Amino acid sequence: MNVESLHVENFKSIREVDVEFSDLNVFVGRNAAGKSNLFEVFQFLRDARGEGLDDAVQLQGGVEYLRNKHIAAGRSLQIETSFESDSSYQPIESEEAPEEKRVDDREIVLRMSFEDSPYTVLSSSYRVEESIRSDRKKEESNRIVRFPNIFEEESRLETGTGDITDIGEALSSPSKVVTESGIIYGINSSNIKAPNPGKIFDVRPRKIKNGDSLKGRTDLQPDGSNLTLVIKKLLEDDDQKQKFLSLVSDVLPFVSDTKVEAMPDQSLFLEILEEFEPGQDQYIPAEMLSDGTLRVLALIYLLYFSDHEKIFIEEPGRNIHPSLIANLMLKVKDAAENTDKQIFLTTHNVEVLRHTPPEDVRLVSRDEDGFTQVERPAESERVQKFLENDLGMVDLYTENMLGE
């Protein structure tokens, strides 16, 4: 389920920002403009859900690094994320609960005050508004289901009628939830589970070159350090292997095969077969591969084989030759359009920008007071006139003319 919009106040370099998202979102801007800080909003929400608010705050360096240093403590931190409508058809075999078609809108809200040390949670909730149509009875209804305190240990289910039941009861009874006013059908863990905020990746090829171990996580880590183990698991399936190699060779035509060697001490080593001449059959170990090659392997895995629905990637074009970036961006756009992935990129690379549709570009800059702001250049009449006169987005960007 894609995130549709984000509202943020008093977070790092941000005083107040509203951003709308699409399937592909490419953030450009000068150094220290705040591109990574926008990504960190989602990382903070992810940590808050997985680790709890105290640890999430500390992972940002504490309150003094979480809130904007130039804003008085009296202004609260606010994060509001809304998700696009999700439609699903859920047949329920019951006379009391006929087949339903539901459309829902979802929203996560967090508000924190810094007036009392170190902070106070003003509100945190996950809200689902459902429109339900019963095909059998030809009836329509709307309801709101809200989970207060979603970043704390105790969480409750609250319906639009004011009925409250324990969240554990809701999750353990997948077909119905009993409240004081009767039965609410069709609520289950897939209906009410809050969408995942996503994960940030900044692949570090040097860590991949150090090798890996059979003992580790099979989900790609943010720095890509366990890529060898991840690829080993992928290569065990012949169909997945062929698809992976085909996608990689579309970007890197000289790569024809890859394999992972397991040593007696359970260490793993990645090797690539590069064919620049006919009949060449020498596999090259990861430690001798270019950083760009390793980065492409990691990016192809993220785009097509990972379970992440929202992927945040820092500088995908780093260490990759300009002539190959066009092929890489074709894969990025394909994944955004034809898979369940929503993709977010930061870049300074003009080739990445050159191959990004103008409507997917977000310009991040600082206003006169030093606060981060976000614009969509393609919506600017001035930028549109430049584009109509064959002055490209890259030209405007390099000349610092994208912003108002």
C-alpha positions as CSV (number, residue, x, y, z in Angstrom):
1,M,0.0,0.0,0.0
2,N,1.7,3.2,-1.2
3,V,2.1,6.2,1.0
4,E,0.2,9.0,-0.5
5,S,1.3,12.1,1.4
6,L,3.4,13.2,4.4
7,H,3.1,16.2,6.7
8,V,6.0,16.9,9.0
9,E,6.7,19.6,11.6
10,N,9.7,20.3,13.8
11,F,11.8,17.3,12.6
12,K,15.6,17.9,12.2
13,S,16.0,20.5,9.4
14,I,12.2,20.7,8.8
15,R,10.0,23.4,10.2
16,E,6.9,22.4,8.3
17,V,6.7,20.4,5.1
18,D,3.9,18.7,3.0
19,V,4.9,16.2,0.3
20,E,2.7,14.2,-2.0
21,F,4.1,11.0,-3.5
22,S,3.8,8.9,-6.6
23,D,5.1,5.4,-7.5
24,L,8.5,6.8,-8.2
25,N,9.9,9.8,-6.2
26,V,13.4,11.2,-7.0
27,F,14.6,13.8,-4.6
28,V,17.3,16.2,-5.8
29,G,18.9,19.2,-4.2
30,R,22.1,20.7,-2.9
31,N,24.2,19.1,-0.2
32,A,22.6,19.5,3.3
33,A,19.3,20.6,1.8
34,G,17.5,17.9,3.9
35,K,16.9,15.0,1.4
36,S,18.1,12.4,3.8
37,N,16.1,14.0,6.7
38,L,12.9,13.3,4.7
39,F,13.9,9.7,4.5
40,E,14.7,9.7,8.2
41,V,11.1,10.6,9.0
42,F,10.1,7.1,7.7
43,Q,13.0,5.5,9.4
44,F,11.9,7.1,12.7
45,L,8.3,5.7,12.2
46,R,9.7,2.3,11.4
47,D,11.9,2.3,14.5
48,A,9.1,3.6,16.7
49,R,6.9,0.7,15.6
50,G,9.6,-1.9,15.9
51,E,11.7,-0.7,18.8
52,G,9.4,1.6,20.7
53,L,9.5,5.4,20.9
54,D,12.3,5.7,23.4
55,D,14.7,3.7,21.3
56,A,13.5,5.4,18.1
57,V,14.4,8.8,19.6
58,Q,17.7,7.5,20.8
59,L,18.5,6.0,17.4
60,Q,18.2,9.6,16.0
61,G,20.8,10.7,18.6
62,G,18.3,11.9,21.3
63,V,15.7,14.7,21.4
64,E,18.4,17.3,20.7
65,Y,19.1,15.8,17.3
66,L,15.4,14.8,16.6
67,R,13.8,18.2,16.8
68,N,14.9,21.3,14.9
69,K,17.5,23.2,16.9
70,H,16.2,26.6,15.8
71,I,12.6,26.0,16.8
72,A,11.4,26.6,20.4
73,A,10.6,23.6,22.4
74,G,7.0,24.8,22.6
75,R,6.3,23.6,19.1
76,S,5.5,20.0,18.9
77,L,6.9,17.4,16.5
78,Q,4.1,16.2,14.2
79,I,4.2,13.4,11.6
80,E,1.1,12.5,9.6
81,T,1.2,9.9,6.8
82,S,-1.7,9.0,4.7
83,F,-1.9,6.0,2.4
84,E,-3.7,5.6,-0.9
85,S,-7.1,3.8,-1.0
86,D,-6.9,0.1,-1.0
87,S,-9.6,-2.0,-2.6
88,S,-10.1,-5.6,-1.9
89,Y,-12.8,-8.2,-2.2
90,Q,-13.2,-10.4,0.8
91,P,-15.8,-13.2,0.6
92,I,-17.0,-14.3,4.1
93,E,-18.9,-17.6,4.3
94,S,-21.7,-16.6,6.7
95,E,-25.3,-15.6,6.5
96,E,-24.8,-12.8,9.0
97,A,-21.8,-11.5,7.0
98,P,-22.5,-11.6,3.2
99,E,-19.7,-11.0,0.7
100,E,-18.2,-7.6,1.0
101,K,-16.3,-5.2,-1.2
102,R,-14.3,-2.7,0.9
103,V,-12.3,0.4,0.1
104,D,-10.2,1.9,2.9
105,D,-8.1,5.0,3.6
106,R,-5.4,4.8,6.2
107,E,-3.5,7.3,8.2
108,I,-0.7,7.2,10.9
109,V,-0.4,10.2,13.2
110,L,2.3,11.0,15.8
111,R,2.5,14.2,17.9
112,M,5.2,14.8,20.5
113,S,5.8,17.7,22.8
114,F,9.3,18.7,24.0
115,E,8.1,21.1,26.8
116,D,8.6,18.4,29.4
117,S,11.9,16.6,29.4
118,P,12.7,14.6,27.3
119,Y,9.4,14.5,25.5
120,T,5.7,13.8,25.9
121,V,3.5,11.9,23.5
122,L,0.5,14.1,22.7
123,S,-1.2,11.5,20.4
124,S,-0.3,8.5,18.3
125,S,-2.8,6.6,16.3
126,Y,-3.5,4.4,13.3
127,R,-6.8,5.2,11.6
128,V,-8.7,3.1,9.0
129,E,-11.8,4.5,7.4
130,E,-13.7,1.8,5.5
131,S,-16.4,2.0,2.9
132,I,-18.1,-1.4,2.7
133,R,-20.6,-2.6,0.1
134,S,-22.5,-5.9,0.6
135,D,-23.1,-7.4,-2.8
136,R,-25.7,-9.8,-1.4
137,K,-27.8,-7.4,0.5
138,K,-27.0,-4.4,-1.7
139,E,-26.2,-2.3,1.3
140,E,-23.4,0.3,1.8
141,S,-21.9,1.4,5.1
142,N,-18.9,3.4,6.4
143,R,-17.0,2.9,9.5
144,I,-13.8,4.2,11.2
145,V,-11.5,1.9,13.1
146,R,-8.8,3.6,15.1
147,F,-5.9,2.3,17.1
148,P,-4.7,4.7,19.7
149,N,-1.2,4.5,21.2
150,I,0.2,2.4,18.4
151,F,3.8,3.3,19.4
152,E,3.3,2.1,22.9
153,E,2.9,-1.4,24.4
154,E,-0.8,-1.0,25.2
155,S,-3.0,-0.5,22.1
156,R,-6.8,-0.6,21.8
157,L,-9.3,-0.9,19.0
158,E,-11.8,2.0,18.8
159,T,-14.7,2.0,16.3
160,G,-16.7,4.9,15.1
161,T,-19.4,4.1,17.5
162,G,-17.1,4.5,20.5
163,D,-16.9,0.8,21.2
164,I,-13.5,-0.4,22.4
165,T,-12.0,-3.8,22.5
166,D,-8.4,-5.1,23.1
167,I,-6.3,-5.2,20.0
168,G,-5.2,-8.7,20.9
169,E,-8.8,-9.9,20.7
170,A,-9.2,-8.4,17.3
171,L,-6.1,-10.1,15.9
172,S,-6.9,-13.5,17.4
173,S,-10.4,-13.5,16.0
174,P,-9.9,-13.1,12.3
175,S,-13.5,-13.2,11.1
176,K,-15.2,-10.9,13.6
177,V,-14.8,-8.6,16.6
178,V,-17.5,-8.5,19.2
179,T,-18.2,-5.0,20.6
180,E,-21.0,-3.8,23.0
181,S,-23.2,-2.8,20.0
182,G,-22.9,-6.1,18.2
183,I,-20.5,-7.7,15.7
184,I,-18.1,-6.1,13.3
185,Y,-17.3,-8.6,10.5
186,G,-14.3,-8.7,8.2
187,I,-11.7,-7.3,10.6
188,N,-8.6,-9.4,10.6
189,S,-4.8,-8.8,10.8
190,S,-4.5,-8.0,7.1
191,N,-7.3,-5.5,7.3
192,I,-6.1,-3.6,10.4
193,K,-2.3,-4.0,10.3
194,A,-0.7,-0.6,9.9
195,P,1.3,-0.2,6.6
196,N,5.1,-0.6,6.9
197,P,6.8,2.8,6.7
198,G,9.6,1.3,4.5
199,K,13.3,0.9,4.8
200,I,16.3,3.0,3.8
201,F,19.2,1.5,1.9
202,D,22.6,3.1,1.3
203,V,24.6,0.2,-0.2
204,R,28.3,0.1,0.7
205,P,30.2,-2.1,-1.8
206,R,33.3,-2.3,0.4
207,K,31.4,-4.1,3.1
208,I,30.2,-6.6,0.4
209,K,33.8,-7.2,-0.6
210,N,34.7,-8.4,2.9
211,G,32.8,-11.6,2.4
212,D,29.8,-13.0,4.3
213,S,28.8,-15.9,6.5
214,L,26.2,-18.6,6.4
215,K,25.1,-17.3,9.8
216,G,23.1,-14.1,9.2
217,R,20.0,-12.4,8.0
218,T,18.5,-13.3,4.7
219,D,16.8,-9.9,4.3
220,L,19.2,-7.4,2.7
221,Q,20.7,-5.1,5.3
222,P,20.6,-1.3,4.8
223,D,24.3,-1.1,3.9
224,G,24.1,-4.2,1.7
225,S,26.7,-6.0,3.7
226,N,25.0,-9.4,3.6
227,L,24.4,-9.3,-0.2
228,T,26.4,-12.5,-0.7
229,L,24.1,-14.5,1.6
230,V,21.0,-13.0,0.1
231,I,22.2,-13.9,-3.5
232,K,23.1,-17.4,-2.3
233,K,19.5,-18.0,-1.2
234,L,18.2,-16.5,-4.5
235,L,20.4,-18.7,-6.7
236,E,19.1,-21.8,-5.1
237,D,15.9,-21.4,-7.2
238,D,16.7,-21.9,-10.9
239,D,13.8,-19.7,-12.1
240,Q,14.8,-16.9,-9.7
241,K,18.4,-17.2,-10.7
242,Q,17.6,-16.9,-14.4
243,K,15.4,-13.9,-13.8
244,F,18.1,-12.3,-11.7
245,L,20.9,-12.8,-14.2
246,S,18.6,-11.5,-17.0
247,L,17.8,-8.3,-15.1
248,V,21.4,-7.8,-14.1
249,S,22.7,-8.3,-17.7
250,D,20.2,-5.7,-19.0
251,V,22.1,-3.1,-16.9
252,L,25.5,-4.7,-17.0
253,P,25.8,-6.6,-20.4
254,F,29.2,-8.0,-19.6
255,V,27.8,-10.0,-16.6
256,S,26.8,-13.5,-17.7
257,D,26.8,-15.5,-14.4
258,T,27.2,-15.3,-10.7
259,K,27.8,-17.9,-8.0
260,V,28.5,-18.0,-4.3
261,E,31.3,-20.3,-2.9
262,A,30.8,-21.7,0.7
263,M,33.9,-22.4,2.6
264,P,34.4,-25.1,5.3
265,D,34.4,-22.3,8.0
266,Q,30.9,-21.2,6.8
267,S,32.2,-18.1,5.1
268,L,30.8,-17.1,1.8
269,F,32.4,-15.5,-1.2
270,L,30.6,-13.9,-4.2
271,E,32.0,-14.4,-7.7
272,I,30.9,-12.9,-11.0
273,L,31.6,-14.1,-14.6
274,E,32.4,-11.1,-16.8
275,E,32.6,-11.8,-20.5
276,F,34.3,-9.1,-22.4
277,E,35.7,-11.6,-24.9
278,P,34.2,-14.8,-26.4
279,G,35.0,-17.9,-24.4
280,Q,36.1,-16.1,-21.3
281,D,35.3,-18.3,-18.3
282,Q,37.2,-16.7,-15.4
283,Y,35.0,-15.9,-12.4
284,I,36.1,-12.7,-10.5
285,P,35.8,-12.6,-6.7
286,A,33.7,-9.8,-5.2
287,E,36.9,-8.2,-3.7
288,M,38.1,-7.5,-7.2
289,L,34.8,-6.3,-8.7
290,S,34.0,-2.7,-9.3
291,D,31.8,-0.9,-6.7
292,G,29.3,-0.1,-9.4
293,T,28.8,-3.8,-10.3
294,L,28.1,-4.7,-6.7
295,R,25.8,-1.8,-6.3
296,V,23.8,-2.9,-9.4
297,L,23.4,-6.4,-8.0
298,A,22.0,-5.0,-4.7
299,L,19.7,-2.6,-6.5
300,I,18.3,-5.4,-8.8
301,Y,17.6,-7.5,-5.8
302,L,15.8,-4.7,-3.9
303,L,13.7,-3.7,-7.0
304,Y,12.5,-7.2,-8.0
305,F,13.2,-9.8,-5.2
306,S,12.9,-8.1,-1.8
307,D,9.7,-8.1,0.2
308,H,9.8,-4.4,0.8
309,E,6.8,-2.4,-0.6
310,K,8.5,0.9,0.1
311,I,12.2,1.2,-0.8
312,F,14.3,4.3,0.1
313,I,17.6,4.3,-1.8
314,E,20.4,6.8,-1.2
315,E,22.4,7.7,-4.4
316,P,21.6,4.7,-6.6
317,G,23.9,6.0,-9.4
318,R,27.0,6.2,-7.3
319,N,30.0,4.4,-8.9
320,I,28.0,3.6,-12.0
321,H,29.2,4.8,-15.4
322,P,26.8,7.4,-17.0
323,S,26.2,5.1,-20.0
324,L,24.8,2.4,-17.8
325,I,22.5,4.6,-15.7
326,A,19.9,4.8,-18.4
327,N,19.5,1.0,-18.2
328,L,19.4,1.1,-14.5
329,M,16.7,3.8,-14.4
330,L,14.6,1.8,-16.9
331,K,14.6,-1.0,-14.2
332,V,13.7,1.5,-11.5
333,K,10.8,2.8,-13.5
334,D,9.7,-0.7,-14.5
335,A,9.7,-1.8,-10.8
336,A,7.7,1.3,-9.8
337,E,5.1,0.8,-12.5
338,N,4.8,-3.0,-12.7
339,T,5.4,-4.3,-9.2
340,D,4.0,-3.5,-5.8
341,K,7.1,-1.4,-5.0
342,Q,7.0,2.3,-4.2
343,I,10.4,3.8,-4.8
344,F,12.1,6.8,-3.3
345,L,15.6,7.9,-4.4
346,T,18.0,10.7,-3.5
347,T,20.6,11.7,-6.0
348,H,23.1,14.3,-7.1
349,N,23.7,12.4,-10.3
350,V,22.5,14.3,-13.4
351,E,22.1,11.0,-15.4
352,V,19.7,9.7,-12.9
353,L,17.7,13.0,-13.2
354,R,18.0,12.9,-17.0
355,H,16.1,9.5,-17.0
356,T,13.5,10.4,-14.5
357,P,10.1,11.6,-15.7
358,P,9.8,15.3,-14.7
359,E,6.6,14.7,-12.7
360,D,8.5,12.3,-10.4
361,V,11.2,14.8,-9.4
362,R,11.1,16.5,-6.0
363,L,13.4,19.5,-5.4
364,V,14.6,19.8,-1.8
365,S,16.1,23.1,-0.7
366,R,16.5,25.5,2.2
367,D,14.3,28.6,2.6
368,E,15.7,32.0,3.7
369,D,15.5,30.9,7.3
370,G,17.4,27.7,6.7
371,F,14.4,25.3,6.9
372,T,14.0,22.4,4.5
373,Q,11.3,22.8,1.8
374,V,10.1,20.5,-0.9
375,E,8.7,21.5,-4.4
376,R,7.6,19.7,-7.5
377,P,9.3,21.6,-10.3
378,A,7.1,20.2,-13.0
379,E,4.1,22.0,-11.4
380,S,5.9,25.4,-11.7
381,E,4.7,27.5,-14.6
382,R,8.1,28.9,-15.0
383,V,9.8,25.5,-15.2
384,Q,7.1,24.3,-17.6
385,K,7.9,27.1,-19.9
386,F,11.6,26.2,-19.8
387,L,10.7,22.6,-20.6
388,E,8.5,23.6,-23.5
389,N,11.4,25.5,-25.0
390,D,13.7,22.4,-24.9
391,L,15.6,23.5,-21.8
392,G,15.8,20.2,-19.9
393,M,15.4,19.4,-16.3
394,V,19.1,18.6,-16.1
395,D,20.0,22.0,-17.5
396,L,17.8,23.7,-14.9
397,Y,19.1,21.6,-12.1
398,T,22.8,22.2,-12.9
399,E,22.2,25.9,-13.3
400,N,20.3,26.0,-10.0
401,M,17.1,27.1,-11.7
402,L,14.6,24.4,-10.7
403,G,13.3,26.3,-7.7
404,E,11.1,29.4,-7.7
